Amino acid sequence: MLNKDEWQALTRLYIAGRQGIKHTGSGYGAAGSWDTLKALRDHDPVLAREVTRLDPANATTHYLMVITDAGTQFYEKKRRLYTALYG
């Protein structure tokens, strides 16, 4: 069972899709706290993961938190339950 913060973070990642949520330099603030995201990352199955993407136009690397395929399936399967639970 996910707690409310974890469910809200998974929802934000679901909305962000494959674009993910960028690291701000001090965390993935738009997605949730590090402890919350770590819980999603350590969940079985893994619901979220950190990825890096190279921006060749600016020669910069972006760090992102993205939902996994398992996270998408979990979200779509459990949406009604968690919406009823957490609103």
N, CA, C and O atoms as a Tinker XYZ file with bonds, in Angstrom:
   348  protein
     1  N      0.836000   -1.177000    0.000000    73     2
     2  CA     0.000000    0.000000    0.000000    64     1     3
     3  C      0.885000    1.245000    0.000000    63     2     4     5
     4  O      1.831000    1.336000    0.781000    81     3
     5  N      0.583000    2.186000   -0.859000    73     3     6
     6  CA     1.310000    3.454000   -0.866000    64     5     7
     7  C      0.668000    4.418000    0.118000    63     6     8     9
     8  O     -0.553000    4.430000    0.276000    81     7
     9  N      1.485000    5.221000    0.775000    73     7    10
    10  CA     0.903000    6.263000    1.613000    64     9    11
    11  C      0.481000    7.432000    0.721000    63    10    12    13
    12  O      0.741000    7.426000   -0.483000    81    11
    13  N     -0.161000    8.418000    1.306000    73    11    14
    14  CA    -0.716000    9.528000    0.524000    64    13    15
    15  C      0.365000   10.274000   -0.255000    63    14    16    17
    16  O      0.168000   10.588000   -1.429000    81    15
    17  N      1.496000   10.561000    0.372000    73    15    18
    18  CA     2.574000   11.280000   -0.315000    64    17    19
    19  C      3.116000   10.475000   -1.494000    63    18    20    21
    20  O      3.387000   11.031000   -2.559000    81    19
    21  N      3.271000    9.176000   -1.303000    73    19    22
    22  CA     3.760000    8.326000   -2.387000    64    21    23
    23  C      2.769000    8.291000   -3.546000    63    22    24    25
    24  O      3.164000    8.359000   -4.710000    81    23
    25  N      1.474000    8.184000   -3.221000    73    23    26
    26  CA     0.464000    8.167000   -4.276000    64    25    27
    27  C      0.455000    9.499000   -5.039000    63    26    28    29
    28  O      0.375000    9.510000   -6.267000    81    27
    29  N      0.537000   10.609000   -4.319000    73    27    30
    30  CA     0.556000   11.918000   -4.982000    64    29    31
    31  C      1.783000   12.061000   -5.875000    63    30    32    33
    32  O      1.688000   12.605000   -6.975000    81    31
    33  N      2.927000   11.581000   -5.416000    73    31    34
    34  CA     4.145000   11.642000   -6.231000    64    33    35
    35  C      3.994000   10.766000   -7.470000    63    34    36    37
    36  O      4.381000   11.169000   -8.567000    81    35
    37  N      3.436000    9.574000   -7.299000    73    35    38
    38  CA     3.234000    8.696000   -8.449000    64    37    39
    39  C      2.270000    9.344000   -9.443000    63    38    40    41
    40  O      2.454000    9.220000  -10.654000    81    39
    41  N      1.259000   10.024000   -8.948000    73    39    42
    42  CA     0.314000   10.729000   -9.819000    64    41    43
    43  C      1.029000   11.807000  -10.622000    63    42    44    45
    44  O      0.809000   11.932000  -11.827000    81    43
    45  N      1.888000   12.590000   -9.962000    73    43    46
    46  CA     2.633000   13.646000  -10.673000    64    45    47
    47  C      3.555000   13.042000  -11.730000    63    46    48    49
    48  O      3.694000   13.589000  -12.824000    81    47
    49  N      4.182000   11.920000  -11.401000    73    47    50
    50  CA     5.054000   11.252000  -12.376000    64    49    51
    51  C      4.234000   10.671000  -13.531000    63    50    52    53
    52  O      4.680000   10.688000  -14.678000    81    51
    53  N      3.068000   10.170000  -13.238000    73    51    54
    54  CA     2.184000    9.638000  -14.287000    64    53    55
    55  C      1.800000   10.759000  -15.251000    63    54    56    57
    56  O      1.831000   10.578000  -16.468000    81    55
    57  N      1.445000   11.898000  -14.707000    73    55    58
    58  CA     1.083000   13.054000  -15.541000    64    57    59
    59  C      2.278000   13.516000  -16.373000    63    58    60    61
    60  O      2.121000   13.873000  -17.540000    81    59
    61  N      3.463000   13.510000  -15.778000    73    59    62
    62  CA     4.671000   13.937000  -16.493000    64    61    63
    63  C      5.039000   12.954000  -17.598000    63    62    64    65
    64  O      5.642000   13.341000  -18.600000    81    63
    65  N      4.678000   11.681000  -17.420000    73    63    66
    66  CA     4.953000   10.667000  -18.437000    64    65    67
    67  C      6.437000   10.467000  -18.668000    63    66    68    69
    68  O      7.239000   10.605000  -17.744000    81    67
    69  N      6.799000   10.143000  -19.886000    73    67    70
    70  CA     8.196000    9.864000  -20.232000    64    69    71
    71  C      9.077000   11.109000  -20.169000    63    70    72    73
    72  O     10.304000   11.003000  -20.159000    81    71
    73  N      8.457000   12.282000  -20.127000    73    71    74
    74  CA     9.230000   13.521000  -19.982000    64    73    75
    75  C      9.928000   13.552000  -18.627000    63    74    76    77
    76  O     11.026000   14.092000  -18.492000    81    75
    77  N      9.274000   12.964000  -17.626000    73    75    78
    78  CA     9.824000   12.946000  -16.283000    64    77    79
    79  C      9.769000   14.306000  -15.616000    63    78    80    81
    80  O      9.253000   15.273000  -16.178000    81    79
    81  N     10.300000   14.363000  -14.426000    73    79    82
    82  CA    10.384000   15.606000  -13.657000    64    81    83
    83  C     11.858000   15.868000  -13.394000    63    82    84    85
    84  O     12.573000   15.027000  -12.848000    81    83
    85  N     12.295000   17.058000  -13.796000    73    83    86
    86  CA    13.719000   17.415000  -13.709000    64    85    87
    87  C     14.183000   17.662000  -12.289000    63    86    88    89
    88  O     13.444000   18.141000  -11.429000    81    87
    89  N     15.438000   17.314000  -12.085000    73    87    90
    90  CA    16.116000   17.627000  -10.832000    64    89    91
    91  C     16.394000   19.126000  -10.824000    63    90    92    93
    92  O     16.839000   19.682000  -11.828000    81    91
    93  N     16.135000   19.774000   -9.707000    73    91    94
    94  CA    16.285000   21.228000   -9.626000    64    93    95
    95  C     17.637000   21.670000   -9.097000    63    94    96    97
    96  O     17.910000   22.866000   -8.996000    81    95
    97  N     18.476000   20.714000   -8.763000    73    95    98
    98  CA    19.748000   21.051000   -8.140000    64    97    99
    99  C     19.698000   20.761000   -6.650000    63    98   100   101
   100  O     20.726000   20.531000   -6.014000    81    99
   101  N     18.484000   20.777000   -6.099000    73    99   102
   102  CA    18.328000   20.445000   -4.686000    64   101   103
   103  C     17.315000   19.319000   -4.496000    63   102   104   105
   104  O     16.886000   19.054000   -3.373000    81   103
   105  N     16.939000   18.668000   -5.565000    73   103   106
   106  CA    15.994000   17.551000   -5.471000    64   105   107
   107  C     14.979000   17.596000   -6.599000    63   106   108   109
   108  O     15.045000   18.433000   -7.499000    81   107
   109  N     14.057000   16.686000   -6.519000    73   107   110
   110  CA    12.978000   16.604000   -7.512000    64   109   111
   111  C     11.724000   17.216000   -6.904000    63   110   112   113
   112  O     10.668000   16.585000   -6.862000    81   111
   113  N     11.852000   18.443000   -6.437000    73   111   114
   114  CA    10.808000   19.113000   -5.670000    64   113   115
   115  C      9.420000   19.008000   -6.247000    63   114   116   117
   116  O      8.458000   18.831000   -5.500000    81   115
   117  N      9.286000   19.112000   -7.557000    73   115   118
   118  CA     7.969000   19.052000   -8.175000    64   117   119
   119  C      7.355000   17.663000   -8.057000    63   118   120   121
   120  O      6.137000   17.516000   -8.158000    81   119
   121  N      8.181000   16.644000   -7.845000    73   119   122
   122  CA     7.673000   15.276000   -7.765000    64   121   123
   123  C      7.342000   14.885000   -6.325000    63   122   124   125
   124  O      6.357000   14.189000   -6.079000    81   123
   125  N      8.148000   15.324000   -5.397000    73   123   126
   126  CA     7.959000   14.958000   -3.995000    64   125   127
   127  C      9.292000   14.911000   -3.285000    63   126   128   129
   128  O     10.343000   15.141000   -3.883000    81   127
   129  N      9.234000   14.613000   -2.008000    73   127   130
   130  CA    10.469000   14.561000   -1.211000    64   129   131
   131  C     11.313000   13.370000   -1.646000    63   130   132   133
   132  O     10.815000   12.418000   -2.247000    81   131
   133  N     12.603000   13.445000   -1.327000    73   131   134
   134  CA    13.496000   12.354000   -1.691000    64   133   135
   135  C     13.060000   11.050000   -1.028000    63   134   136   137
   136  O     13.108000    9.997000   -1.663000    81   135
   137  N     12.639000   11.098000    0.229000    73   135   138
   138  CA    12.205000    9.881000    0.912000    64   137   139
   139  C     11.005000    9.246000    0.208000    63   138   140   141
   140  O     10.912000    8.023000    0.100000    81   139
   141  N     10.094000   10.086000   -0.264000    73   139   142
   142  CA     8.922000    9.588000   -0.985000    64   141   143
   143  C      9.330000    8.949000   -2.308000    63   142   144   145
   144  O      8.875000    7.854000   -2.640000    81   143
   145  N     10.186000    9.629000   -3.058000    73   143   146
   146  CA    10.622000    9.104000   -4.351000    64   145   147
   147  C     11.467000    7.843000   -4.178000    63   146   148   149
   148  O     11.401000    6.925000   -4.996000    81   147
   149  N     12.247000    7.808000   -3.124000    73   147   150
   150  CA    13.051000    6.617000   -2.836000    64   149   151
   151  C     12.142000    5.423000   -2.552000    63   150   152   153
   152  O     12.447000    4.300000   -2.954000    81   151
   153  N     11.034000    5.660000   -1.866000    73   151   154
   154  CA    10.079000    4.579000   -1.596000    64   153   155
   155  C      9.492000    4.037000   -2.899000    63   154   156   157
   156  O      9.293000    2.830000   -3.034000    81   155
   157  N      9.212000    4.926000   -3.861000    73   155   158
   158  CA     8.693000    4.485000   -5.160000    64   157   159
   159  C      9.776000    3.740000   -5.932000    63   158   160   161
   160  O      9.501000    2.746000   -6.604000    81   159
   161  N     11.001000    4.227000   -5.829000    73   159   162
   162  CA    12.130000    3.590000   -6.506000    64   161   163
   163  C     12.428000    2.209000   -5.924000    63   162   164   165
   164  O     12.818000    1.295000   -6.652000    81   163
   165  N     12.245000    2.060000   -4.615000    73   163   166
   166  CA    12.560000    0.807000   -3.934000    64   165   167
   167  C     11.364000   -0.139000   -3.856000    63   166   168   169
   168  O     11.491000   -1.255000   -3.352000    81   167
   169  N     10.226000    0.289000   -4.341000    73   167   170
   170  CA     9.014000   -0.536000   -4.311000    64   169   171
   171  C      9.208000   -1.770000   -5.190000    63   170   172   173
   172  O      9.994000   -1.751000   -6.138000    81   171
   173  N      8.491000   -2.834000   -4.870000    73   171   174
   174  CA     8.531000   -4.039000   -5.708000    64   173   175
   175  C      7.129000   -4.278000   -6.242000    63   174   176   177
   176  O      6.252000   -4.701000   -5.488000    81   175
   177  N      6.894000   -4.018000   -7.520000    73   175   178
   178  CA     7.841000   -3.648000   -8.569000    64   177   179
   179  C      8.254000   -2.181000   -8.462000    63   178   180   181
   180  O      7.587000   -1.382000   -7.805000    81   179
   181  N      9.352000   -1.847000   -9.112000    73   179   182
   182  CA     9.870000   -0.477000   -9.126000    64   181   183
   183  C      8.863000    0.423000   -9.851000    63   182   184   185
   184  O      8.498000    0.158000  -10.997000    81   183
   185  N      8.420000    1.484000   -9.174000    73   183   186
   186  CA     7.402000    2.368000   -9.736000    64   185   187
   187  C      7.987000    3.626000  -10.372000    63   186   188   189
   188  O      7.356000    4.241000  -11.232000    81   187
   189  N      9.191000    4.009000   -9.950000    73   187   190
   190  CA     9.846000    5.205000  -10.493000    64   189   191
   191  C     11.349000    4.968000  -10.501000    63   190   192   193
   192  O     11.868000    4.150000   -9.742000    81   191
   193  N     12.036000    5.699000  -11.374000    73   191   194
   194  CA    13.497000    5.564000  -11.418000    64   193   195
   195  C     14.115000    6.873000  -11.860000    63   194   196   197
   196  O     13.465000    7.723000  -12.469000    81   195
   197  N     15.380000    7.009000  -11.538000    73   195   198
   198  CA    16.149000    8.170000  -11.966000    64   197   199
   199  C     16.806000    7.855000  -13.300000    63   198   200   201
   200  O     17.325000    6.758000  -13.504000    81   199
   201  N     16.779000    8.815000  -14.197000    73   199   202
   202  CA    17.446000    8.651000  -15.490000    64   201   203
   203  C     18.222000    9.927000  -15.797000    63   202   204   205
   204  O     17.958000   10.988000  -15.230000    81   203
   205  N     19.173000    9.801000  -16.696000    73   203   206
   206  CA    19.887000   10.974000  -17.202000    64   205   207
   207  C     19.635000   11.064000  -18.695000    63   206   208   209
   208  O     19.541000   10.055000  -19.394000    81   207
   209  N     19.529000   12.288000  -19.159000    73   207   210
   210  CA    19.362000   12.529000  -20.590000    64   209   211
   211  C     20.315000   13.634000  -21.005000    63   210   212   213
   212  O     20.428000   14.666000  -20.344000    81   211
   213  N     20.989000   13.396000  -22.104000    73   211   214
   214  CA    21.914000   14.375000  -22.642000    64   213   215
   215  C     21.159000   15.315000  -23.576000    63   214   216   217
   216  O     20.399000   14.871000  -24.437000    81   215
   217  N     21.373000   16.601000  -23.401000    73   215   218
   218  CA    20.826000   17.611000  -24.304000    64   217   219
   219  C     21.966000   18.019000  -25.225000    63   218   220   221
   220  O     22.790000   18.854000  -24.852000    81   219
   221  N     22.029000   17.436000  -26.439000    73   219   222
   222  CA    23.168000   17.706000  -27.322000    64   221   223
   223  C     23.251000   19.160000  -27.776000    63   222   224   225
   224  O     24.340000   19.651000  -28.072000    81   223
   225  N     22.131000   19.843000  -27.835000    73   223   226
   226  CA    22.145000   21.240000  -28.275000    64   225   227
   227  C     22.935000   22.114000  -27.299000    63   226   228   229
   228  O     23.619000   23.053000  -27.705000    81   227
   229  N     22.829000   21.793000  -26.013000    73   227   230
   230  CA    23.516000   22.595000  -24.993000    64   229   231
   231  C     24.655000   21.839000  -24.320000    63   230   232   233
   232  O     25.318000   22.367000  -23.427000    81   231
   233  N     24.875000   20.608000  -24.750000    73   231   234
   234  CA    25.910000   19.748000  -24.155000    64   233   235
   235  C     25.765000   19.683000  -22.638000    63   234   236   237
   236  O     26.746000   19.795000  -21.902000    81   235
   237  N     24.519000   19.498000  -22.179000    73   235   238
   238  CA    24.256000   19.379000  -20.745000    64   237   239
   239  C     23.527000   18.066000  -20.472000    63   238   240   241
   240  O     22.853000   17.508000  -21.339000    81   239
   241  N     23.683000   17.603000  -19.257000    73   239   242
   242  CA    22.997000   16.394000  -18.819000    64   241   243
   243  C     21.879000   16.794000  -17.874000    63   242   244   245
   244  O     22.074000   17.599000  -16.963000    81   243
   245  N     20.713000   16.225000  -18.102000    73   243   246
   246  CA    19.559000   16.467000  -17.234000    64   245   247
   247  C     19.281000   15.209000  -16.433000    63   246   248   249
   248  O     19.288000   14.098000  -16.963000    81   247
   249  N     19.038000   15.404000  -15.155000    73   247   250
   250  CA    18.668000   14.302000  -14.275000    64   249   251
   251  C     17.165000   14.375000  -14.072000    63   250   252   253
   252  O     16.617000   15.429000  -13.750000    81   251
   253  N     16.505000   13.233000  -14.265000    73   251   254
   254  CA    15.054000   13.188000  -14.212000    64   253   255
   255  C     14.572000   12.027000  -13.358000    63   254   256   257
   256  O     15.251000   11.008000  -13.227000    81   255
   257  N     13.396000   12.197000  -12.782000    73   255   258
   258  CA    12.686000   11.107000  -12.131000    64   257   259
   259  C     11.517000   10.786000  -13.051000    63   258   260   261
   260  O     10.729000   11.667000  -13.393000    81   259
   261  N     11.406000    9.519000  -13.452000    73   259   262
   262  CA    10.350000    9.113000  -14.379000    64   261   263
   263  C      9.604000    7.901000  -13.824000    63   262   264   265
   264  O     10.142000    7.118000  -13.041000    81   263
   265  N      8.373000    7.774000  -14.245000    73   263   266
   266  CA     7.568000    6.609000  -13.898000    64   265   267
   267  C      8.022000    5.436000  -14.769000    63   266   268   269
   268  O      8.367000    5.624000  -15.936000    81   267
   269  N      8.020000    4.255000  -14.216000    73   267   270
   270  CA     8.374000    3.048000  -14.979000    64   269   271
   271  C      7.114000    2.488000  -15.634000    63   270   272   273
   272  O      6.003000    2.938000  -15.353000    81   271
   273  N      7.299000    1.512000  -16.503000    73   271   274
   274  CA     6.143000    0.827000  -17.081000    64   273   275
   275  C      5.306000    0.178000  -15.985000    63   274   276   277
   276  O      4.076000    0.211000  -16.027000    81   275
   277  N      5.983000   -0.412000  -15.006000    73   275   278
   278  CA     5.275000   -1.024000  -13.878000    64   277   279
   279  C      4.523000    0.041000  -13.078000    63   278   280   281
   280  O      3.427000   -0.211000  -12.579000    81   279
   281  N      5.116000    1.230000  -12.959000    73   279   282
   282  CA     4.456000    2.334000  -12.264000    64   281   283
   283  C      3.205000    2.788000  -12.992000    63   282   284   285
   284  O      2.184000    3.075000  -12.367000    81   283
   285  N      3.286000    2.853000  -14.313000    73   283   286
   286  CA     2.115000    3.226000  -15.118000    64   285   287
   287  C      1.016000    2.189000  -14.948000    63   286   288   289
   288  O     -0.147000    2.542000  -14.753000    81   287
   289  N      1.369000    0.931000  -15.020000    73   287   290
   290  CA     0.368000   -0.136000  -14.855000    64   289   291
   291  C     -0.232000   -0.109000  -13.456000    63   290   292   293
   292  O     -1.441000   -0.276000  -13.295000    81   291
   293  N      0.600000    0.098000  -12.452000    73   291   294
   294  CA     0.134000    0.183000  -11.069000    64   293   295
   295  C     -0.845000    1.341000  -10.921000    63   294   296   297
   296  O     -1.919000    1.185000  -10.339000    81   295
   297  N     -0.472000    2.493000  -11.446000    73   295   298
   298  CA    -1.317000    3.683000  -11.350000    64   297   299
   299  C     -2.678000    3.433000  -12.006000    63   298   300   301
   300  O     -3.720000    3.707000  -11.410000    81   299
   301  N     -2.661000    2.920000  -13.216000    73   299   302
   302  CA    -3.912000    2.717000  -13.950000    64   301   303
   303  C     -4.792000    1.651000  -13.290000    63   302   304   305
   304  O     -6.019000    1.756000  -13.311000    81   303
   305  N     -4.175000    0.646000  -12.714000    73   303   306
   306  CA    -4.925000   -0.421000  -12.057000    64   305   307
   307  C     -5.497000    0.032000  -10.712000    63   306   308   309
   308  O     -6.602000   -0.363000  -10.340000    81   307
   309  N     -4.751000    0.853000   -9.990000    73   307   310
   310  CA    -5.122000    1.214000   -8.615000    64   309   311
   311  C     -5.732000    2.620000   -8.470000    63   310   312   313
   312  O     -6.058000    3.033000   -7.357000    81   311
   313  N     -5.886000    3.345000   -9.562000    73   311   314
   314  CA    -6.350000    4.735000   -9.503000    64   313   315
   315  C     -7.655000    4.880000   -8.722000    63   314   316   317
   316  O     -7.759000    5.751000   -7.859000    81   315
   317  N     -8.630000    4.058000   -9.005000    73   315   318
   318  CA    -9.928000    4.175000   -8.332000    64   317   319
   319  C     -9.803000    3.927000   -6.835000    63   318   320   321
   320  O    -10.405000    4.643000   -6.035000    81   319
   321  N     -9.028000    2.921000   -6.453000    73   319   322
   322  CA    -8.827000    2.613000   -5.045000    64   321   323
   323  C     -8.197000    3.781000   -4.306000    63   322   324   325
   324  O     -8.706000    4.215000   -3.273000    81   323
   325  N     -7.083000    4.294000   -4.839000    73   323   326
   326  CA    -6.370000    5.376000   -4.150000    64   325   327
   327  C     -7.138000    6.700000   -4.202000    63   326   328   329
   328  O     -7.035000    7.505000   -3.276000    81   327
   329  N     -7.893000    6.933000   -5.254000    73   327   330
   330  CA    -8.724000    8.137000   -5.318000    64   329   331
   331  C     -9.785000    8.066000   -4.227000    63   330   332   333
   332  O    -10.056000    9.069000   -3.567000    81   331
   333  N    -10.383000    6.913000   -4.029000    73   331   334
   334  CA   -11.373000    6.747000   -2.970000    64   333   335
   335  C    -10.732000    6.894000   -1.592000    63   334   336   337
   336  O    -11.337000    7.436000   -0.667000    81   335
   337  N     -9.506000    6.406000   -1.472000    73   335   338
   338  CA    -8.804000    6.437000   -0.190000    64   337   339
   339  C     -8.308000    7.840000    0.170000    63   338   340   341
   340  O     -8.492000    8.298000    1.298000    81   339
   341  N     -7.682000    8.516000   -0.791000    73   339   342
   342  CA    -7.030000    9.792000   -0.507000    64   341   343
   343  C     -7.719000   10.999000   -1.128000    63   342   344   345
   344  O     -7.342000   12.136000   -0.843000    81   343
   345  N     -8.705000   10.778000   -1.957000    73   343   346
   346  CA    -9.432000   11.894000   -2.574000    64   345   347
   347  C     -8.873000   12.426000   -3.825000    63   346   348
   348  O     -9.428000   13.362000   -4.401000    81   347
